[in-house]
Amino acid sequence: MTGSPSDMEHLSVAMTTETVGDVTQTTAVNAATSSSSRGMMFYFQCAAIIIGFVGTAANALILYCFVGSKQHTKHMLIFYQNVLDFFSSLIMAITYLLKLCNLHSTGLGEYLFCVLVDSEYLLWCIITASKVNLMSLTIERYLKVVYPIWSKKKLRNWVIYSVMAYALLFGFVHMSAATFPTSAVIDGVCYAYAFWESPYARLAYGIFWILFVYFFVFILFVFCYWRILVVVRRQERVMAGYSAAGSNTTQSQSQLHHIQTTNVIKTMILVTAAFAVCDLPVTVYNIMGFAGMLSSQDAGYYISMFVSFLYICANPFIYAIKFDPVKRVLLSLIPCKNTPVQPIEAVEMAARKSTKGTAQPHK
């Protein structure tokens, strides 16, 4: 989940191209790209391919664990987030592998290669959908913890499915509107995100993209998870009161629910924190680009994009370490390893025993 649908080549084109008639100026800028920059681009493409394949394998394993632990029906948006990360990784690997091969064609094939591969259209459709889904996931966690009664009545499965469909639809509609009207092939050269109606249109889009994909998302994360933590601490005080009153059944059930909720919240806080850290460098770089402070590719851009792409690959490891259901399935895959009972399993057993004990009639 990176910060902009353009790599620096596209960004430099957009900064130097005012109208369609400025293609000569754009070509001069691209021709001035240093050999060292092209070398950095080659290493970045290789790194992106590696990240893509590692992310694909890791996300596939996490998806298997979700299905194996039956959590894909309990946490559908989290499962969907991993589905989007899986396809983001796969498309990233394929896109940069095709770029590295430097394939050439003519006619319609040349145009399609430009808008689908060179512009990274498909990759950014899924990445944008992933950002929207991450925001939806944060709002869902917020509603379930802060307004549990209302969320049980309103957050039906059809609502969740609609949100999932909207995230994917938004990604494709947004990127289609940004890619196809502004990209073209001229004299065998692909100019992606280059032809805007005016400099103001380009600037307006840049401001919208930066505000939407980082600052608005970051503010939403901070507000929602701050409120969630406040409510969770309040619940801990209530549980302490139950413990003092000696109600074993109520205490066990409350503790089980609290542990499950806290585990999910901690996992999602780490996921969103990783997003904020990994996307910050490329966001700053894009701000400088749209402000006209950059004119060509350099090592800073490729490093910031590399860090941003790492987020897609890092997510599966966060789930493997912090999300208990996924962690238990992963441990079960290790041969000849006796996995101890996790605390949440012990609480589940205690809660069931307590409930059965209270349900039995006295003789």
N, C-alpha and C positions, 0 to 999 in steps of 0.2 A: 504494500500500500504506500505508494510513493506520492510525492507532492505535486506533480504536474504531468499532464499528458504529453508533454514534449520533452525530448532529450535536448541537449544544449545546441545541437545542430538545428533543430526545429526552432528553438528559442532565438538563436542568432538570426535566423531567416526572418522570423516574425518581427524582430526589433529593427531590421534594416529595410524591410519591404513595406512601403506605404500603400501602394496600389499595384495592379497587375503590370503596369508599365515600368516598374522598378526592377524587373528581373535581372537586368544587367548589373545593377548595384549588388543584388543578392549574390549573383554568381561570383563577383569580385570578392565578396566577403568570404564565401566558401572556399574560393581558390587560395585565399590568404591563410587558410588553416595550416598551422605548422605541422611538420612531420612528427614532432614529439607528441602533439595532440592526437594525431592519427594513431600513434603507438599506444597512447593511453586508451583510446577508443577500442583498440584491438584487445588489450588486456581486460578492459571493462566488459566487453562482450563475452569473453571467455569466462570471467567471473560470474556474469549473469546466467550463463548456461549452467554452470556448476550449481549456483544457488537455486536455479529453477528445478533441476533434477533432484537435488537433495530435498527441497521443499515439497516436490511431488511425492517422493517416497515417504517422507515423514508425515505429511498430511494424510496420505492413504492409510498409513498405520494407525493414526489417531482416529480416522473415520471407522476403521475396523473395530477399534476399541469401543467407540461410542455405540456401534451396533451390538457388539458382543456384550456390553454391560446394560443394554436396553435404555441407554440414556438419550438416544436420538429422538425418542418420542416424548421424553420429559423435558428436554432442553432443546427444542427444535431450532431456535435461532442460533444457539451456540453451535449446534451441528451444522447448520446452514453456513455459518461463518467459516467453518473448516472446509466445507464443500467449495466455497468461493476461493479460499486460500489454495485449495488443491488445484483448481482450474487456473488460478493466477500463476501458480508455479509452473504448471505444465505449458501454458501458453507462453510464458516468459522464456522457458527453455527453447521451445520451438521457434519463437520469433527471433531470438538472438542467434540461434543456430542458422536460420535462413539468412540473417544479415551477414553472419560471418562467412557464409558460402558465397555471398556477393553474386547472387543469381541475376541474370538479365533476360528480359523478354521484350516483346514488342506488342504494340496495339493495346487491346483490352487487358491482356495479361500484365503488361507493364504498369498500367494504371491501377489494377487491383493489387499488385505487389506493393505499389507506392502507398495506397490508402490503408491496406490491411497489415502490411509488415513494416515498412519504413516508418509509418506514422504510429505504429504500435496500437492501432485502433482496437483490436480484439482484447489485447492485454488491458488497456485502460478502461474498456467497458466493464470488465470483471472487477478491476481494482476499484472503480467508482462505485459499483454495486456493493462491494465489500465495505466501503466506507459508510454507505447509507445503512447497510445492515448492522454495522457496529454501533451506529447511533440508535437504531431501532432496538437493538439488544440492550443498550444502556437504559433506554426509556422503559423497556419491559422490566428490567431488574428494579428500577426505581419504583414503578407502579406496584410490583408484587411485594416489595418490602414496606414501602411507605403507605400504600393504600391497598392492603391485602384483600379486604372485603370487596371493594369496588373492582379490583382486577379479577377476582374469581368470577364475578358476574359478567364482566365485559370482555375479558381476554379469552375469547373462545378460539378454537382451532382455526376457524375460517378467517378470523382476524389475523392470526399469525401467518397463515398461508398468503393472505392478501399483502401483508407487509413484505414477505419474502419475494413475491412476484413484483411488487412495486420497486424494490431495491434493484432487481435485475433490469426491469423496464427503464428505470431512471438512468441506469448506467449506459444502456444502448442508445436511448433517445438523446441524452446529453452529448455523448461522444459523437454520434452521427451528425448532430447539428454543428459540432465544433470541428469535425474532421473533413467531411465531404465538401462543404462550400469553400474551404480555405486551402485545399490541397490540389495539386495538379502536377502533371509530367510535361516538361518543356525541354525539347531537344535532348530527350533521353535522360534528363535529370529530374529526380523527384523533389518537389518542394512541398513539404508537409507543414500545415498550419502557417502558411506564408501569405495567403492573399485575403486580406480583410477589407471590408468596405471602407474603413477609414482607420487612422491611428487611434481614434477615440474608441472605436469598437474593439480593437485589440486590447487597449488599456482596460476597458470596462470588463472584458472577459477575464483578463489577468487578475483584476481586483476581486471579481466574483469567485474565481477558482481558489485563490489563496485564502480568502475569508471562509469559504465553504469547507475546503478540505482540511483546514488546520485550526484556525482560530475559533470558528463556531463549534467544531467538534470538540476541541479542547475545553472550551467553556462549558459545554454540555456535560462532559465527563466530570469536570470538577464539581459542578453543582449537584449532579445526580448522586455521585458516589459520596460526596460530603453528607448529603441528606440520608443516604443509606446507612452510613457509619453511625450517624446520630441515632437512628432508629434501632440499629443492632445493639448499641450500648445500652439503650433504654430497655431492650428486651433482656439483656444480661442481668440488669438490676431486678427485673420481674422474676427471672428464673432463680435468682438468689433468694427472693422472698418465698418462692415455692419450696426451695430447699430447706429454709428455716422452718416452714410450716410442717415439713415431714410428709408431704404428699408424694409418695414414690412414683405412682403411675403418671401423674401429671408432670412431675419433674422429668421422668425418663422421656416422655413424649416431647416435651418442650425442648429438652436437651438434644434429642435426635433432630428435630426440625431446625434448631439453632445451628448445629454443626453442619448440616447439609446446606443451609442458606449461607453460612459464613464461608464454607469451602468454595461455593460458586462465586461469591462476591470477591474473595481474595484472588481467585483465578482471573476474573474479569478485570480487576484493578491492575493486575500485572500486565494483562494483554493491552489495556488502554494506555498504561504507563509506557510500555514498549513502543506503542504507536507514537506517543508524544515525543519520546526521545529520538526515535529513528527518523521521524519525518521532519524534525526541526531543522537539520542542516540544509536539506533540499528546499524547504520552505523559505529560509533566509536567502538561499541562492536564487530562487525564483523571484523573490521581491526585488533583489538587486537587478535581475535580468529585465523584468518589466519596467523598472525605473530607469533603464537605459545605462546602468553602471557597468554592464558586461557586453562584450561584443564578439566573443569567440569562446570556443571550448577550452577548458584548462583542467588541470589535475583536480582542483577543488570541486568542480562539477561532478566528475566521475566518482570521487570519494564520497560525496554527499548522496549520489544516486545509489552507490554500493551499500551504504549504511541503510538507506531507505528500503532497498530490496531485501535486505537481511530480515526485515520485520516479518515478511511472509514466511520465511524459513524458520524464524524463531518461535512463532506461535505454537507449533506442535510440541516443542520442548517445554513450553510453559504448561501446557495441558498435561504432559507426561509427568511433570514434577509436582504440580499443585492440585490437579483435579483427581480426587480419590478414585472414582469409578474407572477412569481411564488408567490410572496408575496400577490398580489391582489387576486389570486385564493384561497390561504390559508385563507385570511381574509373573503372571501365570504362564506367559509364553516362554519364560526362562526355564530351560530343562534342569531337573535335579535341584530345584530350589524350593525350600519350604517357606512360604510367605506367612509371616505372622498376621494374626487377626488385627485389622486396622481398628483404631478407636471408634470410627463410625459404625463398623460392623458390630462391635461389642455393645454399643448403645442401642442399635437396632434389636439385637437379641434381648437385651434387658427390657426394652420397651414392649416387645411382644410378650415376654414372660409376665410382665407386670399387668398387661392388659388381659391376658388369659386368666391370671389369678384373680383379678377383680370381677371377671365375668362369670366365674364358677359359683353356683349357689352353695350356701352353707348347709351342711348336713345336720 
